[in-house]
Amino acid sequence: KTHDHGIPINPKVPEDLIDEFNKKKNKKAKENFYNLAPSYRRTYLRWLYHAKLPGTRLKRMKIIIQRALEGKRM
């Protein structure tokens, strides 16, 4: 894809998302997120990396955590 410059094919979980997952209230979300198939995790992370503005990134992190908490895939 031409619009994916600089975004790795298999991105690592960014530190700010790890910090959010490590909060006590997000323990189940973290467990569910890491139990997702690698392709689903990759889709979430690439979507997060596509955010250009800090506000968009925070919004997407909240969505990822909420969906993981509910056990939903992307």
Accessible surface in RSA format (square Angstrom, percent):
REM  Atomic radii and reference values for relative SASA: ProtOr
REM  Chains: A
REM  Algorithm: Lee & Richards
REM  Probe-radius: 1.40
REM  Slices: 20
REM RES _ NUM      All-atoms   Total-Side   Main-Chain    Non-polar    All polar
REM                ABS   REL    ABS   REL    ABS   REL    ABS   REL    ABS   REL
RES LYS A   1   188.82  92.1 118.59  72.8  70.23 167.2  78.74  70.9 110.07 117.2
RES THR A   2   117.08  83.3 107.26 108.7   9.82  23.4  83.00 111.5  34.09  51.5
RES HIS A   3   121.23  66.3  97.88  68.0  23.35  59.7  79.86  82.3  41.36  48.1
RES ASP A   4    21.07  14.8  15.00  14.9   6.07  14.4  11.52  27.1   9.55   9.5
RES HIS A   5   158.30  86.5 132.00  91.8  26.29  67.3  98.45 101.5  59.84  69.6
RES GLY A   6    83.07 102.4   0.00   N/A  83.07 102.4  44.41 121.9  38.66  86.6
RES ILE A   7    28.42  16.2  16.92  12.6  11.49  27.7  17.46  12.6  10.95  29.7
RES PRO A   8    65.73  47.9  53.29  48.6  12.45  45.2  65.28  53.9   0.46   2.8
RES ILE A   9   137.32  78.1 132.90  99.0   4.42  10.7 132.98  95.8   4.34  11.8
RES ASN A  10   100.79  69.5  81.56  78.8  19.23  46.3  32.18  77.4  68.62  66.3
RES PRO A  11    12.18   8.9   0.34   0.3  11.84  43.1   0.59   0.5  11.59  72.0
RES LYS A  12   173.35  84.6 165.27 101.4   8.08  19.2 114.38 103.0  58.97  62.8
RES VAL A  13    28.10  18.5  16.42  14.9  11.68  28.2  16.42  14.3  11.68  31.7
RES PRO A  14    15.73  11.5   8.29   7.6   7.44  27.0  15.73  13.0   0.00   0.0
RES GLU A  15   126.16  72.4 121.83  92.2   4.33  10.3  62.45 120.8  63.71  52.0
RES ASP A  16    52.32  36.6  47.14  46.9   5.18  12.2  35.08  82.6  17.24  17.2
RES LEU A  17     0.00   0.0   0.00   0.0   0.00   0.0   0.00   0.0   0.00   0.0
RES ILE A  18    49.04  27.9  48.64  36.2   0.40   1.0  49.04  35.3   0.00   0.0
RES ASP A  19    84.27  59.0  78.16  77.8   6.11  14.4  24.07  56.7  60.20  60.0
RES GLU A  20    46.05  26.4  46.05  34.8   0.00   0.0   5.93  11.5  40.11  32.8
RES PHE A  21     1.42   0.7   0.50   0.3   0.92   2.4   0.50   0.3   0.92   2.6
RES ASN A  22    86.93  59.9  56.39  54.5  30.54  73.5  28.32  68.2  58.61  56.6
RES LYS A  23    97.14  47.4  89.54  54.9   7.60  18.1  61.39  55.3  35.75  38.1
RES LYS A  24   192.04  93.7 170.62 104.7  21.42  51.0 120.25 108.2  71.80  76.5
RES LYS A  25   157.78  77.0 128.77  79.0  29.01  69.1  84.77  76.3  73.02  77.8
RES ASN A  26     9.14   6.3   9.14   8.8   0.00   0.0   0.00   0.0   9.14   8.8
RES LYS A  27   152.49  74.4 149.47  91.7   3.02   7.2  94.09  84.7  58.40  62.2
RES LYS A  28   108.61  53.0 105.04  64.5   3.56   8.5  72.11  64.9  36.50  38.9
RES ALA A  29     0.00   0.0   0.00   0.0   0.00   0.0   0.00   0.0   0.00   0.0
RES LYS A  30    74.05  36.1  74.05  45.4   0.00   0.0  37.37  33.6  36.68  39.1
RES GLU A  31    89.66  51.5  80.53  60.9   9.13  21.7  33.04  63.9  56.62  46.2
RES ASN A  32    29.90  20.6  26.23  25.3   3.67   8.8   8.46  20.4  21.44  20.7
RES PHE A  33     0.02   0.0   0.02   0.0   0.00   0.0   0.02   0.0   0.00   0.0
RES TYR A  34    92.55  43.2  77.10  43.9  15.45  40.2  65.36  49.1  27.19  33.5
RES ASN A  35   113.04  78.0  81.21  78.5  31.83  76.6  27.19  65.4  85.85  83.0
RES LEU A  36    23.18  12.9  16.33  11.7   6.85  17.2  19.77  13.9   3.41   9.2
RES ALA A  37    47.12  43.3  35.17  54.3  11.96  27.2  41.91  59.0   5.21  13.8
RES PRO A  38    84.40  61.5  82.05  74.8   2.35   8.5  82.63  68.2   1.77  11.0
RES SER A  39    54.89  46.4  52.33  69.8   2.56   5.9  36.47  77.7  18.42  25.8
RES TYR A  40    71.51  33.4  70.96  40.4   0.55   1.4  37.24  28.0  34.27  42.3
RES ARG A  41    56.98  23.9  56.98  29.0   0.00   0.0   3.51   4.8  53.47  32.4
RES ARG A  42    79.98  33.6  77.59  39.6   2.39   5.7  11.97  16.4  68.01  41.2
RES THR A  43    65.89  46.9  60.58  61.4   5.31  12.7  40.46  54.3  25.43  38.4
RES TYR A  44     0.08   0.0   0.08   0.0   0.00   0.0   0.08   0.1   0.00   0.0
RES LEU A  45     6.18   3.4   6.18   4.4   0.00   0.0   6.18   4.3   0.00   0.0
RES ARG A  46    47.36  19.9  47.36  24.1   0.00   0.0  17.34  23.7  30.02  18.2
RES TRP A  47    66.47  26.7  62.16  30.1   4.31  10.1  49.23  26.2  17.24  28.0
RES LEU A  48     0.00   0.0   0.00   0.0   0.00   0.0   0.00   0.0   0.00   0.0
RES TYR A  49    72.29  33.8  54.93  31.3  17.36  45.2  39.13  29.4  33.16  40.9
RES HIS A  50    61.15  33.4  48.83  33.9  12.33  31.5  25.86  26.6  35.30  41.1
RES ALA A  51    17.43  16.0   0.00   0.0  17.43  39.6   1.51   2.1  15.92  42.2
RES LYS A  52   195.93  95.6 159.32  97.8  36.62  87.2 112.09 100.9  83.84  89.3
RES LEU A  53   119.79  66.7 118.28  84.6   1.51   3.8 119.22  83.7   0.57   1.5
RES PRO A  54   102.53  74.7  97.04  88.5   5.49  19.9 101.50  83.8   1.03   6.4
RES GLY A  55    47.46  58.5   0.00   N/A  47.46  58.5  36.46 100.1  11.00  24.6
RES THR A  56    43.43  30.9  38.54  39.1   4.88  11.6  22.33  30.0  21.10  31.9
RES ARG A  57    57.85  24.3  57.85  29.5   0.00   0.0  28.21  38.5  29.65  18.0
RES LEU A  58    99.19  55.2  98.91  70.8   0.28   0.7  98.91  69.5   0.28   0.8
RES LYS A  59   135.79  66.2 131.86  80.9   3.93   9.3  77.95  70.2  57.84  61.6
RES ARG A  60    50.09  21.0  50.09  25.5   0.00   0.0   2.60   3.6  47.48  28.8
RES MET A  61     7.23   3.7   7.23   4.8   0.00   0.0   7.23   6.1   0.00   0.0
RES LYS A  62   148.99  72.7 142.98  87.7   6.01  14.3  88.99  80.1  60.00  63.9
RES ILE A  63    63.26  36.0  60.78  45.3   2.48   6.0  63.24  45.5   0.02   0.0
RES ILE A  64     0.08   0.0   0.08   0.1   0.00   0.0   0.08   0.1   0.00   0.0
RES ILE A  65    17.45   9.9  17.45  13.0   0.00   0.0  17.45  12.6   0.00   0.0
RES GLN A  66    86.95  48.6  86.20  63.0   0.75   1.8  36.62  77.9  50.33  38.2
RES ARG A  67    74.32  31.2  74.32  37.9   0.00   0.0  17.43  23.8  56.89  34.5
RES ALA A  68     1.32   1.2   0.00   0.0   1.32   3.0   1.32   1.9   0.00   0.0
RES LEU A  69    72.08  40.1  57.34  41.0  14.74  37.0  57.34  40.3  14.74  39.7
RES GLU A  70    87.62  50.3  53.13  40.2  34.50  82.1  33.15  64.1  54.47  44.5
RES GLY A  71    48.78  60.2   0.00   N/A  48.78  60.2  19.90  54.6  28.88  64.7
RES LYS A  72   102.60  50.1  97.99  60.1   4.61  11.0  56.00  50.4  46.60  49.6
RES ARG A  73   138.42  58.1 129.38  66.0   9.05  21.5  19.25  26.3 119.17  72.2
RES MET A  74    92.26  47.8  44.92  29.7  47.34 112.7  61.37  52.2  30.89  40.9
END  Absolute sums over single chains surface
CHAIN  1 A     5362.1       4531.4        830.8       3092.3       2269.8
END  Absolute sums over all chains
TOTAL          5362.1       4531.4        830.8       3092.3       2269.8
